[in-house]
Amino acid sequence: MDSQPIPSKITPIHGKKEVFILSIDGGGIRGLIPTRIIQEIEHITKRHPTELFDFIAGTSIGGIISLALTTPSKDQKPQNSSDKVMEMFLKHGVDIFKKSVWKKIESAGGLTDEAYEATGLESTLKLYYGDTTLSQSLVPTVATSFELEKNRPYNFRSYDSANDFTREFCGRSTSAWPCLFELAQGTNLKGERFCCVDGGVVIVNPAEYAFDEAKILYPDAEKIVVVSIGTGECDQSFPGKEAKDWGVIKWFGPLLKILNDSQIHIADENLRKKIAKEDYFRLQVMLTPDENNIDDGSQENLGKLLKKTEEFLQANKDAIDKICQVLTKERKK
């Protein structure tokens, strides 16, 4: 096993005094939630996210969204508006999480093999990314991951000139959640091998990581604003009287939720210590247990998530308007 650090080369961007970051959590099909919120911001400001933000980061489905928003067209304009990314969920969500009868039998319901074929996910990424590479991102972009054979986190950074990849491989790698999809195996553009799984095993909420990266990438920044959007949270506790007698099988689901929620909250709490209150916006929709699935791409479930997000937008209209005002004000040069 290679224990050496993966080489990287970051060239700082000088001169920018104010930096605006968009960070998007992981969460499978629940990525519809941050996409709808970003769509609302784009509609209000009438400006694409790459015009509003200087740095966009995401984990898992958040990484897929980040890569989609920063994909360039042939004339170097955004290929995908937030409307188009919404289309990705509404039209192709069911294809991404489509399980054939044979796959159900072969995987014993996901116990002995990954639950889903990756063909639906891969064809969707190809459709929205085309043949673009990571380095072609319209603004600096990060999609988190973990490299298995090198046994260390590896985050796909568009501004790392030592490593470039096809955009499709980055999207596939950041979302290769163990048990759901087969791990991603491929190479960078120099032909060096990478074997990756979902970035959510390391970072579910990438906001703090994005903040630290932006400080390195933009060393002259005097002000950093972070808009961090979650994929929904279920406020579900577990009874101690029952949990004390749980074994491996009963602990598996609750343990994943505990690890996931802990990562999200720790990143949020740490960032609040690093950044001024008026420069940090955290948007999170609360879900019920039956809305909390990460792999239900059915129209019924998408409808539930969309309804819950619309209610959130109405209840938090003032906060959304404030974010839009901050993002569109004249910036310090």
C-alpha positions as CSV (number, residue, x, y, z in Angstrom):
1,M,0.0,0.0,0.0
2,D,1.3,3.4,-1.0
3,S,1.7,5.5,2.2
4,Q,3.2,8.5,0.5
5,P,1.1,11.7,0.1
6,I,-0.5,12.2,-3.3
7,P,1.4,15.1,-5.0
8,S,-0.4,18.4,-5.4
9,K,0.4,21.8,-6.8
10,I,-1.7,24.8,-5.8
11,T,-1.0,28.2,-7.3
12,P,-2.6,30.9,-5.1
13,I,-4.9,33.5,-6.7
14,H,-3.8,36.9,-5.6
15,G,-5.7,40.2,-5.4
16,K,-9.2,39.1,-4.3
17,K,-10.2,40.8,-1.1
18,E,-13.7,39.2,-0.7
19,V,-14.3,35.5,-1.3
20,F,-17.7,33.8,-1.4
21,I,-18.0,30.1,-0.9
22,L,-20.9,27.7,-1.7
23,S,-20.7,24.4,0.2
24,I,-23.1,21.5,-0.4
25,D,-23.5,18.4,1.9
26,G,-23.7,14.8,0.9
27,G,-27.0,12.9,1.1
28,G,-27.9,10.9,-2.0
29,I,-31.2,11.7,-3.6
30,R,-31.8,14.4,-1.0
31,G,-29.5,16.5,-3.0
32,L,-32.7,17.8,-4.5
33,I,-33.0,19.9,-1.4
34,P,-29.9,22.1,-1.8
35,T,-30.5,22.2,-5.6
36,R,-33.9,23.7,-5.1
37,I,-32.5,26.3,-2.6
38,I,-29.7,27.2,-5.0
39,Q,-32.3,27.4,-7.8
40,E,-34.2,29.9,-5.6
41,I,-31.1,32.0,-5.1
42,E,-30.4,32.0,-8.8
43,H,-33.9,33.0,-9.7
44,I,-33.9,35.9,-7.2
45,T,-30.5,37.2,-8.2
46,K,-30.8,36.4,-11.8
47,R,-27.2,35.3,-11.7
48,H,-25.7,31.8,-12.1
49,P,-23.9,30.4,-9.0
50,T,-20.5,30.7,-10.8
51,E,-21.2,34.5,-11.0
52,L,-22.1,34.6,-7.3
53,F,-19.5,32.3,-5.8
54,D,-15.7,32.2,-6.0
55,F,-15.3,28.7,-4.7
56,I,-17.8,25.8,-4.8
57,A,-17.4,22.6,-2.8
58,G,-19.4,19.5,-2.3
59,T,-19.5,15.9,-0.9
60,S,-21.1,13.0,-2.7
61,I,-24.3,14.3,-4.3
62,G,-23.1,17.7,-3.2
63,G,-19.9,17.0,-5.2
64,I,-22.0,16.0,-8.2
65,I,-24.0,19.2,-8.0
66,S,-20.8,21.3,-7.6
67,L,-19.3,19.7,-10.7
68,A,-22.5,20.2,-12.7
69,L,-22.8,23.9,-11.8
70,T,-19.2,24.6,-12.7
71,T,-19.2,22.6,-16.0
72,P,-18.3,24.9,-18.9
73,S,-20.0,24.9,-22.3
74,K,-17.9,25.2,-25.5
75,D,-18.2,29.0,-25.3
76,Q,-17.0,28.9,-21.6
77,K,-20.4,29.7,-20.2
78,P,-22.2,27.5,-17.6
79,Q,-23.5,24.4,-19.3
80,N,-25.9,23.7,-16.4
81,S,-28.2,26.2,-14.7
82,S,-29.7,25.2,-11.4
83,D,-32.9,24.6,-13.3
84,K,-31.0,22.0,-15.3
85,V,-29.6,20.4,-12.2
86,M,-33.1,20.1,-10.8
87,E,-34.0,18.4,-14.0
88,M,-31.2,15.9,-13.3
89,F,-33.0,14.8,-10.1
90,L,-36.6,14.9,-11.4
91,K,-35.9,13.1,-14.6
92,H,-33.0,10.8,-13.8
93,G,-33.2,10.2,-10.0
94,V,-35.1,7.0,-10.6
95,D,-32.5,5.9,-13.2
96,I,-29.6,6.5,-10.8
97,F,-31.2,4.3,-8.1
98,K,-32.7,1.7,-10.3
99,K,-32.2,-1.9,-9.1
100,S,-32.8,-4.7,-11.6
101,V,-34.4,-8.0,-10.5
102,W,-31.1,-9.8,-11.1
103,K,-29.2,-7.2,-9.1
104,K,-31.6,-7.8,-6.1
105,I,-30.9,-11.5,-6.3
106,E,-27.1,-11.2,-6.9
107,S,-26.6,-8.8,-4.0
108,A,-29.0,-10.5,-1.6
109,G,-30.7,-7.1,-1.3
110,G,-27.4,-5.3,-1.0
111,L,-25.8,-7.6,1.7
112,T,-23.3,-9.4,-0.5
113,D,-22.6,-6.8,-3.3
114,E,-23.4,-3.1,-4.0
115,A,-27.1,-2.5,-4.2
116,Y,-27.2,-0.6,-7.5
117,E,-25.6,-0.9,-10.9
118,A,-23.6,2.3,-11.7
119,T,-24.8,2.5,-15.3
120,G,-27.7,4.9,-14.5
121,L,-25.4,7.2,-12.5
122,E,-22.6,7.1,-15.1
123,S,-24.9,7.9,-18.0
124,T,-26.4,10.8,-16.1
125,L,-23.0,12.2,-15.3
126,K,-22.0,11.9,-18.9
127,L,-25.2,13.8,-20.0
128,Y,-24.6,16.7,-17.7
129,Y,-20.7,16.9,-17.7
130,G,-20.0,16.0,-21.3
131,D,-16.3,15.4,-22.0
132,T,-15.0,18.2,-19.8
133,T,-12.2,17.9,-17.3
134,L,-11.9,19.0,-13.7
135,S,-9.4,21.7,-14.5
136,Q,-11.9,23.3,-16.8
137,S,-14.3,24.3,-13.9
138,L,-15.6,27.8,-14.3
139,V,-14.6,28.6,-10.7
140,P,-12.4,26.7,-8.3
141,T,-14.3,23.5,-7.4
142,V,-13.8,20.6,-4.9
143,A,-15.5,17.2,-4.8
144,T,-14.4,15.1,-1.8
145,S,-13.5,11.5,-1.9
146,F,-11.3,8.8,-0.2
147,E,-8.6,6.9,-2.1
148,L,-8.6,3.2,-0.9
149,E,-5.3,1.9,-2.2
150,K,-3.4,4.9,-0.8
151,N,-5.5,4.8,2.4
152,R,-6.1,8.5,2.7
153,P,-8.7,11.2,1.8
154,Y,-8.4,12.5,-1.7
155,N,-10.3,15.6,-2.7
156,F,-10.7,16.4,-6.4
157,R,-9.6,20.0,-6.7
158,S,-9.9,21.9,-10.0
159,Y,-7.0,24.1,-9.0
160,D,-4.5,21.3,-8.4
161,S,-2.3,21.4,-11.5
162,A,-0.5,18.1,-10.4
163,N,-3.7,16.1,-10.9
164,D,-6.4,16.5,-13.5
165,F,-9.2,14.0,-14.3
166,T,-12.3,13.7,-16.4
167,R,-15.2,15.3,-14.7
168,E,-17.2,12.1,-15.0
169,F,-14.6,10.2,-12.9
170,C,-14.7,12.9,-10.2
171,G,-18.5,12.7,-10.0
172,R,-18.4,8.9,-9.9
173,S,-15.7,8.9,-7.2
174,T,-17.3,11.5,-4.9
175,S,-20.6,9.5,-4.9
176,A,-19.4,5.9,-4.8
177,W,-21.0,5.2,-1.4
178,P,-20.0,1.7,-0.1
179,C,-22.9,-0.8,-0.4
180,L,-24.8,1.4,-2.8
181,F,-22.4,1.7,-5.8
182,E,-19.3,-0.1,-6.9
183,L,-16.1,1.9,-6.0
184,A,-14.7,4.1,-8.8
185,Q,-11.5,3.0,-10.5
186,G,-9.7,5.0,-13.1
187,T,-6.7,7.3,-13.7
188,N,-5.8,10.9,-13.7
189,L,-5.0,12.4,-17.1
190,K,-1.3,11.3,-16.6
191,G,-2.4,7.7,-16.4
192,E,-1.9,7.3,-12.7
193,R,-4.3,4.9,-11.0
194,F,-6.9,6.0,-8.5
195,C,-9.4,3.8,-6.6
196,C,-12.0,5.9,-4.8
197,V,-15.1,5.8,-2.6
198,D,-17.6,8.4,-1.5
199,G,-16.3,11.5,0.1
200,G,-19.0,11.2,2.8
201,V,-16.9,8.5,4.6
202,V,-14.6,11.4,5.5
203,I,-16.5,14.7,5.1
204,V,-20.3,15.0,5.0
205,N,-20.4,18.7,5.4
206,P,-17.5,20.2,3.5
207,A,-18.0,23.8,4.6
208,E,-15.1,24.0,7.1
209,Y,-12.8,22.3,4.6
210,A,-13.8,24.7,1.9
211,F,-13.2,27.6,4.2
212,D,-9.6,26.4,5.0
213,E,-8.9,25.7,1.3
214,A,-10.2,29.1,0.3
215,K,-7.8,30.8,2.7
216,I,-4.9,29.0,1.0
217,L,-6.1,29.6,-2.5
218,Y,-7.0,33.3,-1.9
219,P,-4.3,34.5,0.5
220,D,-5.2,38.2,0.1
221,A,-8.8,37.7,1.2
222,E,-9.9,40.0,4.0
223,K,-13.4,38.6,4.1
224,I,-14.8,35.1,3.4
225,V,-18.5,34.5,3.2
226,V,-19.8,30.9,3.4
227,V,-23.2,29.7,2.3
228,S,-23.5,26.1,3.5
229,I,-26.5,24.0,2.4
230,G,-27.5,20.6,3.9
231,T,-29.5,17.8,2.3
232,G,-31.9,17.6,5.2
233,E,-31.6,16.3,8.7
234,C,-33.8,13.9,10.7
235,D,-34.0,14.7,14.4
236,Q,-34.2,11.0,15.4
237,S,-32.9,9.7,18.8
238,F,-32.4,6.1,19.9
239,P,-33.8,4.6,23.1
240,G,-30.9,3.7,25.5
241,K,-32.9,0.8,27.1
242,E,-33.0,-0.9,23.7
243,A,-29.6,0.1,22.4
244,K,-27.7,-1.4,25.3
245,D,-28.5,-4.9,24.0
246,W,-28.0,-4.2,20.3
247,G,-25.5,-6.3,18.3
248,V,-23.8,-5.6,15.0
249,I,-26.9,-5.8,12.8
250,K,-29.1,-3.6,14.9
251,W,-26.3,-1.0,15.5
252,F,-25.4,-0.7,11.8
253,G,-28.1,1.8,10.7
254,P,-28.1,3.9,13.9
255,L,-24.3,4.0,13.9
256,L,-24.2,5.3,10.3
257,K,-26.7,8.0,11.2
258,I,-24.7,9.0,14.4
259,L,-21.4,9.2,12.4
260,N,-23.1,11.2,9.6
261,D,-24.8,13.7,12.0
262,S,-21.7,14.1,14.1
263,Q,-19.6,15.1,11.1
264,I,-22.2,17.6,10.0
265,H,-22.5,19.3,13.4
266,I,-18.8,19.3,14.2
267,A,-18.0,21.0,10.9
268,D,-20.8,23.5,11.6
269,E,-19.6,24.2,15.1
270,N,-15.9,24.6,14.1
271,L,-16.8,27.0,11.3
272,R,-18.8,29.2,13.6
273,K,-15.6,29.6,15.7
274,K,-13.6,30.6,12.6
275,I,-15.9,33.0,10.8
276,A,-17.9,36.1,11.7
277,K,-21.5,35.4,12.4
278,E,-22.7,37.8,9.6
279,D,-20.5,36.0,7.1
280,Y,-21.8,32.4,7.7
281,F,-25.2,31.1,6.5
282,R,-26.2,27.5,7.2
283,L,-29.4,26.3,5.6
284,Q,-30.8,22.9,6.7
285,V,-34.3,21.4,6.1
286,M,-35.7,19.2,8.9
287,L,-37.1,15.8,7.7
288,T,-39.2,13.1,9.2
289,P,-37.8,9.5,9.2
290,D,-39.9,8.5,6.1
291,E,-38.3,11.4,4.2
292,N,-34.8,10.6,5.2
293,N,-33.9,7.9,2.6
294,I,-30.8,8.6,0.5
295,D,-31.7,6.2,-2.3
296,D,-35.4,6.5,-3.0
297,G,-35.6,8.2,-6.5
298,S,-39.3,7.6,-6.9
299,Q,-41.5,10.4,-8.0
300,E,-43.4,10.1,-4.7
301,N,-40.3,10.6,-2.6
302,L,-39.0,13.4,-4.8
303,G,-42.4,15.1,-4.4
304,K,-42.2,14.8,-0.6
305,L,-38.7,16.4,-0.6
306,L,-39.7,19.1,-2.9
307,K,-42.8,20.0,-0.8
308,K,-40.7,20.1,2.4
309,T,-38.1,22.3,0.7
310,E,-40.8,24.7,-0.6
311,E,-42.1,25.0,3.0
312,F,-38.6,25.7,4.2
313,L,-38.1,28.5,1.6
314,Q,-41.4,30.1,2.6
315,A,-40.5,30.0,6.3
316,N,-37.0,31.3,5.7
317,K,-37.7,33.9,3.0
318,D,-36.0,36.6,5.0
319,A,-32.8,34.5,5.4
320,I,-32.8,33.7,1.6
321,D,-33.3,37.4,0.7
322,K,-30.4,38.3,3.0
323,I,-28.1,35.8,1.4
324,C,-29.1,37.2,-2.1
325,Q,-28.4,40.7,-0.9
326,V,-25.0,39.7,0.5
327,L,-24.1,37.9,-2.7
328,T,-25.0,40.7,-5.1
329,K,-23.7,43.7,-3.2
330,E,-20.7,45.6,-4.7
331,R,-17.6,43.8,-3.7
332,K,-14.4,45.2,-2.3
333,K,-11.5,45.3,-4.8
